[in-house]
Amino acid sequence: MGDMGVLGAGLGSLPLLNRARTRSISPENPTGAKGRGGMAVPDPVTLPFSGAAADLGQKWKVSPFWKVKSGETHTLADVDGPGVIQHIWLVADPGRGRSHVLRFYWDHEETPSIEVPVADFFAVGHNKFAPVNSLAVIVNHASAFNCYWPMPFRRHARITLTNEDKEDLGLLTYQITYAETEVPDEAAYFHAQWRRAMTERSNPDYTIVDGIEGHGKYVGTFLAWTQLSDGWFGEGEIKFFMDGDAEFPTICGTGTEDYFCGSYGFPQLYSTAYVGNTLKWAGDSGPTKWSLYRWHIMDPICFSRDLRVTIQALGWWPNGTYQPLADDAASVAYWYQSEPHAPFPALPPLPQRWPR
């Protein structure tokens, strides 16, 4: 049995000492290695932000940020295990968040277990900033993305950010805090996958995720929903097809606002520990956009063999009957599972990710 002091972290565990060793990766300590922080020496050729420290020299905020050129992939973390990532703080441009793609690779796997545009991973949809105040994700003004999902790894962890925008990313900074610690045999790996699709009135089902194979827990949904019809959009039911379910699911919700723990629509914005409606965008032109999150922290969806999650695009006709909708939906599914994971669908190219 491994050290549960990190995986079970919380106020009650803070007085309990364990054998974990805290490490943190940042532009000032790119490897996170012990005693290797703040070693950069001002050099404007290789360290573009070091000029401000030129008069002070080494140890004085020489390399706090990076620039990531268009088309370039920057490695945020590349560390050996065993360990658990506990917190990620990252600052990038939320207005171009779907142009920047995060990928996480556990234990030298060839394909990522997490592949998500930066902003959507932190529950910011449509490239439109909205504050988030939850247990798992916090987003603060003006562009501070925080993630507290615990992410255990046994042999190795690698995290990259790819800039697919036509513009260079002028400033990227981050702090990835992890513990070098034993990982229990029963600990699963964190996964996240982004999807986007247009529903059709003849088939208003939107697939949040499918093709999950293995033993695991589904722990969260982020939904960036774009209405293409007037009126209310949120009557659709979420469905969890698990462990061999075919036509009918084991878990079936009662409506979109119900799944996100609201009622009678979303009359106002809210952001709480487990659920939130952080954005209702209805500008001078263009469709109405919503950003919604639901973290299954206290009520994870446990599955043994496979999982598929869908939600319906459903509103009302004026005559009081349900109206199937042709809407534009994007989502992030979050789950833990034993490896190996099934291959992800190819991430859509940038023009197909860009919001309306």
Protein Blocks (a to p, Z undefined) as FASTA:
>chain_A
ZZfklmmgcfklmmpccfbdcddddfklmnopghighkaccdfklmmklmmmmmnoghia
pblbccddehiacdfbdcddddddfbdcddddfklmmmpccdddeehiabdfbdcdfklm
nopghhiacddddfkbccddfbbccdfbdcddfkbccdddddfbfbdcfbdcdddddddd
dddfklccdddddddddddfklmcccfbghiacddddfbdcdddddfbecjfklbccddd
eehiakbcfbdcfbjklmnopaeijfbccddfkbccfbdcddfbdcdddddddddfklcc
cdfkbccdddddddddfkopacddddddddddddddddddddddddddfklmpcZZ
